[in-house]
Amino acid sequence: MKGFGLAFGLFSAVGFLLWTPLTGLKTLHLGSCVITANLQAIQKEFSEIRDSVQAEDENIDIRILRTTESLKDIKSSDRCCFLRHVVRFYLDRVFKVYQTPDHHTLRKISSLANSFLIIKKDLSVCHSRMACHCGEEAMEKYNQILSHFTELELQAAVVKALGELGILLRWMEEML
């Protein structure tokens, strides 16, 4: 009977390891914090609304997230803190506030928000274990995002931030 339990456990572990890449789960290395996120699903949800959201963006000269290049400058030890703040920013100031009469887009936004809630929960665990250091650089980058966001009228800023979600997702992909 013990042999069956061991064999079942080994089979389950191997099955999980083989199944994980198929589900799109990726391990993000954020300094001493390591989380798992389904970036493939997030990217898919975003790609389905990207064009319609970006078509709403009338402020082509302003950027909130700038580029992934400016995000690459964030020290490894500050990545967890920075992502924690940016995820909270998207949950509180972007996904909740975005308005559109298109129900398909609203469903996708809801799905994105749910994915970000899972990431937020995992980052909170790292933070509670003191594995999510908040350095000056992370806070400076985050404050720059807030500053760029508040330069625009609220709905225009929300549309801009939502349209630039791809920049954040590319940066997260680089943390693999």
N, C-alpha and C positions, 0 to 999 in steps of 0.2 A: 504494500500500500504506500509506503514511503517513497518507493521508486516511482510510482505513478505521479505523486505530488511533485517530485523533483523534475520529472520529465514534462509535466504540464507547465510548471513554472518556467522551465527553460524554453519550451515551445512558445509560451506567452511572451517572454522577453524578446525572442527572435522575431516573432510576429509583430510586436510593437516596433522594433527597430526597422523592420521592412516596411511597415505601414506608415510610419511617421513621414518619410519623404513624400509619399503619395498624397498625404493630406495637406501638404504645403507648410507644415510647421517648420519654422526656422529658429535656430538658437542665436540670439543677439548677445554679443559680448560688449557690455557697457562698463568698462573698468572692472571692479570686483563684483559687479552684479551681472548675472547671466539669466536671461528670461527666454521663454519660447513664445513665438507669435506666428500666426498664420498670415504672413506677408503676402502670400500668393492670393488668398481670398480678399485681403484688403485692397491689393492692387487691382484685382478683377472688379470689385465693387466700384472703385474710383474710376477705372477706365470706362465703365458704362455711363458715367455722368460727366466725365471730364469735359468733353466738347461742349455740352449744353451749358455747363457752369462757366467755362472760359468764354463762351459767347456773350455772357452777361457782363463780363468784366470790361468796363469802359476806361479804366485807369491803366493803360498799358505802360506808362512811364514809371510807375511806382511798383516796388517789390516789397513784400513783407518778410519773406524768408530769404531773400536775396538768391543765393545759389547753394548747391551742395558744397562748393569750394569753401565758402565761408563757414559752413557747418563742419567741414573736415578739420578745421583749425582747432576744434574743441578737443582738449586733452582727454585721453582715454578715461582718466579718473573722474572727469566731469560729465561724461556722456549720460550716465544714469540720471543724474539730477536734471540736466538739460532736457532730456526726453520726458521725464516726469512732469516738468513744468509745461512743456509744449503739448503733451497729451492732455493735460488739464485745460490748457488754453483752448484746444480744439473742442473738448467736451463742453466747456462752460461758455465760450464766446463765439464759437463758429457753428457747431452742429445744432445747438439749441436755438440759435437765433436765425439761421438761414430760412428764408421764406420763398416758396415757389408754389404755384398752383398745380404743378406736375406731380402726381401721386407716385409715379415710378421713381422719380428723383428723390422724393421724400423717403420712400422705402429704402433706397440705397444709402441715404444719409443715416437713417436709423441703423442699418446694418453696420456702417462704418463706425458709428458711435458705440455700438455694442462691442465691436472688435477693440476699440480704444479703451473701453471700460475694462476689458480683460487685461490689456497691457497695463493700465493704471493700477489694477489690483496687484499684478506681479511686481511692478515697480514699488508699490507701497510696502510689500514684503521686504524687498531689498532695503528700502529706506528704514524700516523698523529694525532691521538687523545691522544698521549702521554701515551698509555696503553701498550706499548711494550718496557719496560725498558731494556737497554743493560748494564748489570753489567760486572764486570771484569771476573767473572767465565764463562759467556757465550762466551765472546770474547776469553778467553783462550782455551776453548773446541773447538771453531771453528778454531782457529789458529792451534791447534793440528791436526785437520782434514786436513787443507791445507798443513801442514808440511809433513804428511804421504803421501798425494797425490803427492807432488812434489818430493818425494824420488824415484818415479818410472818414467819410460819413459811415455810420455803423453798417448799413446793409451793403454798401460798396466794399467795406473792409472785410466783411464776412465772405462775400463773393470772391474777393481777391485771395483771402486765406484758403478758402476751399479749392480754388483753382490751382493754388500752389502746393496742394497736398502732395503732388507727385515729387516735389523736391525733397520733402521730408521722407517719403517712402524710399527714394533712392538712397538717401543718407542712411536710413535704417538697414537697407540691403547691404550697405558697405560694412555694417557692424557684424556681419555673419562670420 
